[in-house]
Amino acid sequence: MATLLFYERPVPLNVDVHLKARLGSLGANAGFAAQTNSIPLAAVEFIDTAREYPIAFTGNEGGALFPIALVGVRHNENLFVTPDNRWDGRYIPAFVRRYPFVLAEKQGADDFNVYIDEAYPGFNAADGERLFTDQGEHAPLLQQALEFLGTYQGEITRTRQFVERLQALDLLIPRVLEVVRNNEPPMVLQGFSVVDEQRLAALSDADLLSLARDGYLALIYAHLGSLGNVIRLSERLDARLAAATPTAAEEAAEPASSTRKKRGNGKDT
């Protein structure tokens, strides 16, 4: 999983270095996430995510996989971030909402360091909120962010356990996703895995009951149902391309600044 996706200058948060630092709100600005076509996803997000985004699994071949929400079909393009940098979706993945903070594992330890992206446009904004008090204590903004990061990290651990169960039961298979567009050849998306429904149906009653009791069966069906959202990505791409392409009428229109001749005195106006 690319834990530092769209973090440009992540540095360890340090009370000595960042004692006077302030953080301004970007409001609805999601421009930092505009150049990615997938977002890592925690299992607890599957139900909300499945209503809008395709959910698949990706990772190194033969290694551990991790779930992602697919937000685009072309490289470095998020179809849910508008040209004016708004997030155009009802649900925003937690991976996005935690920005500009992130946890990174300490080498040789089970603990984590808190990092902040100093490239965040609101970093050290004059009207921003303090991260630390003058006494070096966590200010409310930082305390809230740390609580969110702690909860999120716990969900990531549970997500890995969920994926490990899927792999132990041999339920995940490679799948090519096709994005079909009007009057265009299909766009093929590779490198993903999905739950195989035939293998799922062939599980023993004991395995199915275990999946259900652990809450995993609901997650599996949310994932399978979400794959129908691939068509929504196609529609979003078509809409974006149409908005970027001038119509024939626009191309034929005379520019408003064109020069006109004034009759009678031979001078241009």
ZAPAKOL-800321 format. One line per field, with one value per residue (C-alpha): x, y, z; residue number from 1. Coordinates in nm, 4 decimals, always signed. Example, Ala and Ser with C-alpha at 12.3 -4.5 7.8 and 13.67 -1.06 7.14 Angstrom:
<rs>
c1 = [+1.2300_+1.3670]
c2 = [-0.4500_-0.1060]
c3 = [+0.7800_+0.7140]
torba = [1_2]
</rs>
This chain:
<rs>
c1 = [+0.0000_+0.1375_+0.1037_+0.2575_+0.0466_+0.0134_+0.2349_+0.5062_+0.7222_+0.6299_+0.8394_+0.8178_+0.5979_+0.8265_+0.7261_+1.0594_+1.0407_+0.6655_+0.5881_+0.4610_+0.3311_-0.0251_-0.2539_-0.5138_-0.8201_-0.8492_-1.2230_-1.3474_-1.0125_-0.9050_-0.6469_-0.3779_-0.5623_-0.6222_-0.3384_-0.4169_-0.6574_-0.6935_-0.7215_-0.6291_-0.9362_-1.0095_-1.2584_-1.4863_-1.5418_-1.6674_-2.0406_-2.0232_-1.7650_-1.9556_-2.2376_-2.0118_-1.6749_-1.5497_-1.3605_-1.0780_-0.7616_-0.4101_-0.0526_+0.2652_+0.2169_+0.2244_+0.2310_-0.0179_-0.3003_-0.4862_-0.8270_-0.8531_-1.1315_-1.0898_-1.1376_-1.0080_-0.9259_-0.6338_-0.2936_-0.2608_-0.6227_-0.8856_-1.2276_-1.3805_-1.1709_-1.3210_-1.1175_-1.1785_-1.0442_-1.3687_-1.4304_-1.7358_-1.8641_-2.0858_-1.8260_-1.4623_-1.2260_-1.0553_-0.7150_-0.7996_-0.9584_-0.6504_-0.4340_-0.1945_-0.1144_+0.0038_+0.1482_+0.4708_+0.6120_+0.9327_+1.2125_+1.2573_+0.9604_+0.5879_+0.5234_+0.4543_+0.5800_+0.3396_+0.4316_+0.2903_+0.3138_+0.4827_+0.3689_+0.0107_-0.1055_-0.2504_+0.0731_+0.1811_-0.1156_-0.1336_-0.4954_-0.4471_-0.4877_-0.1907_-0.0728_+0.0880_+0.0286_+0.3077_+0.3722_+0.4277_+0.0998_-0.1218_-0.3633_-0.7247_-0.6622_-0.3660_-0.5395_-0.8358_-0.6025_-0.4120_-0.7346_-0.8405_-0.5011_-0.5133_-0.8605_-0.7632_-0.4515_-0.6591_-0.8920_-0.5947_-0.4817_-0.8305_-0.8324_-0.5097_-0.6658_-0.9670_-0.7468_-0.5388_-0.8584_-0.9582_-0.6164_-0.6115_-0.9432_-0.8048_-1.0954_-0.9048_-0.8314_-0.6756_-0.9328_-0.9086_-1.1592_-1.2969_-1.4242_-1.6635_-1.7169_-1.9554_-1.8155_-1.4673_-1.2622_-1.2813_-1.0135_-0.8508_-0.7448_-0.4999_-0.3275_-0.6406_-0.7866_-1.1461_-1.3340_-1.4348_-1.8046_-1.7749_-1.5020_-1.7081_-2.0114_-1.7983_-1.6832_-1.7920_-2.0803_-1.8327_-1.6167_-1.9192_-2.0548_-1.7158_-1.7013_-2.0525_-1.9885_-1.6715_-1.8575_-1.6489_-1.9301_-2.1034_-1.7761_-1.7333_-2.0766_-2.0234_-1.7039_-1.8757_-2.1657_-1.9304_-1.7806_-2.0888_-1.9623_-1.6992_-1.9631_-1.9864_-1.6165_-1.6784_-1.9558_-1.7374_-1.4549_-1.6903_-1.8253_-1.4754_-1.3609_-1.6758_-1.6225_-1.2627_-1.3521_-1.4925_-1.8096_-1.8293_-2.0453_-1.7827_-1.5048_-1.7031_-1.8063_-1.6361_-1.4156_-1.5767_-1.2617_-1.2594_-1.1879_-1.4686_-1.4386_-1.6207_-1.7497_-1.6976_-1.3614_-1.1403_-1.0342_-1.0504_-1.2487]
c2 = [+0.0000_+0.3430_+0.5008_+0.8304_+0.8665_+1.2382_+1.3452_+1.5617_+1.6735_+1.4593_+1.5404_+1.4093_+1.6291_+1.7725_+2.0042_+2.1897_+2.2472_+2.2991_+2.4709_+2.7866_+2.6152_+2.6800_+2.4832_+2.6547_+2.4787_+2.4160_+2.3763_+2.1751_+2.1887_+1.8340_+1.9262_+1.7275_+1.4063_+1.4959_+1.2884_+0.9367_+0.6800_+0.4709_+0.5314_+0.2748_+0.1703_+0.0308_-0.2560_-0.0558_+0.1827_-0.0826_-0.0248_+0.3521_+0.3210_+0.0540_+0.2991_+0.5107_+0.3503_+0.0145_-0.1719_-0.4036_-0.5484_-0.4723_-0.5317_-0.7126_-1.0356_-1.3311_-1.1030_-0.9370_-0.7493_-0.4442_-0.2983_+0.0215_+0.2450_+0.3023_+0.6736_+0.6921_+0.4884_+0.6845_+0.7125_+1.0032_+1.1144_+1.1213_+1.1580_+1.2542_+1.5712_+1.8432_+2.0964_+2.3482_+2.0944_+1.9929_+1.6288_+1.5316_+1.2391_+1.1814_+0.9712_+1.0772_+0.7920_+0.8211_+0.8040_+1.1398_+1.2883_+1.2295_+1.4525_+1.6340_+1.4007_+1.0415_+0.7715_+0.5981_+0.2908_+0.3351_+0.1065_-0.1844_-0.0846_-0.1427_+0.2282_+0.5013_+0.8502_+1.1273_+1.3022_+1.6170_+1.7232_+2.0622_+2.0981_+2.1282_+2.4726_+2.5526_+2.4799_+2.7853_+2.9889_+3.3184_+3.2589_+2.8876_+2.7033_+2.6207_+2.2593_+2.3056_+2.5382_+2.7631_+2.4985_+2.2321_+2.0502_+1.9250_+2.1938_+2.0829_+2.0577_+1.8235_+1.6220_+1.5592_+1.4605_+1.2165_+1.0514_+1.0095_+0.8628_+0.6183_+0.4980_+0.4712_+0.2697_+0.0252_-0.0199_-0.0809_-0.3638_-0.5188_-0.4746_-0.6721_-0.9498_-0.9507_-0.9793_-1.2521_-1.4516_-1.4059_-1.5240_-1.8170_-1.9338_-1.8766_-1.6487_-1.3743_-1.4099_-1.1691_-0.9792_-0.7438_-0.4593_-0.3182_+0.0362_+0.0486_+0.3906_+0.5112_+0.4532_+0.3880_+0.0708_-0.0574_+0.0635_-0.2314_-0.1955_-0.4587_-0.5438_-0.6010_-0.8971_-0.9645_-1.2276_-1.5201_-1.5924_-1.9582_-2.0192_-1.8350_-2.0530_-2.3660_-2.2935_-2.5248_-2.4254_-2.3837_-2.1376_-1.9384_-1.9211_-1.8058_-1.5315_-1.4199_-1.4105_-1.2072_-0.9551_-1.0490_-1.1882_-0.8494_-0.6888_-0.9450_-0.8761_-0.5003_-0.5452_-0.7629_-0.5220_-0.2263_-0.3627_-0.2401_+0.1127_+0.0724_+0.2035_+0.5174_+0.5794_+0.5489_+0.8069_+1.0445_+1.0112_+1.0776_+1.3860_+1.5173_+1.4640_+1.6267_+1.9312_+1.9644_+1.9376_+2.2489_+2.1931_+2.2597_+2.5633_+2.7047_+2.6503_+2.8222_+3.1161_+3.4464_+3.5660_+3.8489_+4.0579_+4.0457_+4.3749_+4.5501_+4.8252_+5.1561_+5.2804_+5.6351_+5.7362_+5.4371_+5.3894_+5.0762_+5.0785]
c3 = [+0.0000_-0.0909_+0.2537_+0.1381_-0.1730_-0.2652_+0.0285_-0.1293_+0.1666_+0.4683_+0.7759_+1.1325_+1.3493_+1.6153_+1.8981_+1.8847_+1.5100_+1.4849_+1.8147_+1.6429_+1.3299_+1.2214_+0.9951_+0.7794_+0.6459_+0.2732_+0.3050_+0.0092_-0.1719_-0.2639_-0.5253_-0.3444_-0.4408_-0.8061_-0.9539_-0.8373_-0.9781_-0.6617_-0.2878_-0.0170_+0.1752_+0.5211_+0.5397_+0.7691_+0.4750_+0.2324_+0.2813_+0.2243_-0.0517_-0.2447_-0.3185_-0.5426_-0.6146_-0.7428_-0.4692_-0.5752_-0.4241_-0.5402_-0.4347_-0.5260_-0.7183_-0.4802_-0.1753_+0.0512_-0.1181_+0.0055_-0.0880_-0.2877_-0.4093_-0.7814_-0.8560_-1.2127_-1.5196_-1.6601_-1.4960_-1.2511_-1.2831_-1.0088_-1.1706_-0.8352_-0.8054_-1.0216_-1.2257_-0.9444_-0.6908_-0.5203_-0.4218_-0.6257_-0.4208_-0.1204_+0.0613_+0.0970_+0.1903_+0.5287_+0.3589_+0.2014_+0.5130_+0.7285_+0.5070_+0.5735_+0.8669_+0.8363_+1.0605_+0.9601_+1.1321_+1.3282_+1.2126_+1.4520_+1.6672_+1.6889_+1.7391_+1.4841_+1.4094_+1.3131_+0.9907_+0.8339_+0.4711_+0.4654_+0.1024_+0.2287_+0.1057_+0.4474_+0.6322_+0.8373_+0.7133_+0.8992_+0.9999_+1.0752_+1.4039_+1.6230_+1.6417_+1.9826_+2.2738_+2.3988_+2.6659_+2.3988_+2.4621_+2.1795_+2.0641_+1.9929_+1.6177_+1.6625_+1.9341_+1.7044_+1.4191_+1.6416_+1.7563_+1.3934_+1.2990_+1.5895_+1.4947_+1.1304_+1.2089_+1.4108_+1.1142_+0.8847_+1.1119_+1.0975_+0.7196_+0.6872_+0.8953_+0.6614_+0.3516_+0.5137_+0.5664_+0.2017_+0.0870_+0.3292_+0.1807_-0.1724_-0.2630_-0.4462_-0.8176_-1.0723_-1.2722_-1.5672_-1.5391_-1.8632_-1.8896_-2.1841_-2.3402_-2.6084_-2.9578_-2.8158_-2.7641_-2.4036_-2.1630_-1.9852_-1.6213_-1.4988_-1.1718_-0.9653_-0.7794_-0.6793_-0.4803_-0.7009_-0.6489_-0.7481_-0.4914_-0.2329_-0.3047_-0.2795_+0.0768_+0.3538_+0.5779_+0.8642_+0.6660_+0.5498_+0.9039_+1.0302_+0.7658_+0.8548_+1.2276_+1.1818_+0.9641_+0.6613_+0.4496_+0.4396_+0.3314_+0.0552_-0.0893_-0.0632_-0.2653_-0.5277_-0.5624_-0.5982_-0.9198_-1.1026_-1.0362_-1.3080_-1.5501_-1.3384_-1.3919_-1.7641_-1.7433_-1.5447_-1.7956_-2.0879_-1.9104_-1.8416_-2.1990_-2.3337_-2.1122_-2.2340_-2.6042_-2.7752_-2.9726_-3.3450_-3.2755_-3.0364_-3.2882_-3.5626_-3.3485_-3.4260_-3.1388_-2.9440_-2.9827_-3.3635_-3.5417_-3.7214_-3.9880_-3.9489_-4.2817_-4.3994_-4.2479_-4.3331_-3.9682_-3.7599_-3.4372]
torba = [1_2_3_4_5_6_7_8_9_10_11_12_13_14_15_16_17_18_19_20_21_22_23_24_25_26_27_28_29_30_31_32_33_34_35_36_37_38_39_40_41_42_43_44_45_46_47_48_49_50_51_52_53_54_55_56_57_58_59_60_61_62_63_64_65_66_67_68_69_70_71_72_73_74_75_76_77_78_79_80_81_82_83_84_85_86_87_88_89_90_91_92_93_94_95_96_97_98_99_100_101_102_103_104_105_106_107_108_109_110_111_112_113_114_115_116_117_118_119_120_121_122_123_124_125_126_127_128_129_130_131_132_133_134_135_136_137_138_139_140_141_142_143_144_145_146_147_148_149_150_151_152_153_154_155_156_157_158_159_160_161_162_163_164_165_166_167_168_169_170_171_172_173_174_175_176_177_178_179_180_181_182_183_184_185_186_187_188_189_190_191_192_193_194_195_196_197_198_199_200_201_202_203_204_205_206_207_208_209_210_211_212_213_214_215_216_217_218_219_220_221_222_223_224_225_226_227_228_229_230_231_232_233_234_235_236_237_238_239_240_241_242_243_244_245_246_247_248_249_250_251_252_253_254_255_256_257_258_259_260_261_262_263_264_265_266_267_268_269]
</rs>
